[in-house]
Amino acid sequence: MVKITFVDSGGTQRSVEAEPGSTVMENAIRNAVPGIEAECGGACACATCHVYVDEAWTSVVGPASPMEEDMLDFAFEVKPNSRLSCQIKVRPELDGLIVNTPSRQA
Ligand code: FES
């Protein structure tokens, strides 16, 4: 299993155990992590699963695809480390991943 820690805008941390092949968003929803809405269910069509990837992890996670970049235009307070969590596939290399949830979704 791969450990992922979600940190909300108030600094509260919640760690979950994620199955490789699932997405970061699916694990947030499955564990009722607040701050991830995922209205479209992971279709890269809503931008309400927006997260900020911890600076130490951005190169491991990798960049957003062009389609994801387009959808991120609809997210709230986008930063260079913004990603849509439904587009981040859990891999063994992501064990220990930290993502921050924004103060609100789009
Ligand atoms: S869940 Fe809708 S874009 Fe990620």
Residues whose N, C-alpha, C, O or C-beta is under 5 A from the ligand:
A	BS01	FES	A38 E39 C40 G41 G42 A43 C44 A45 C46 A47 T48 C49 L84 C86
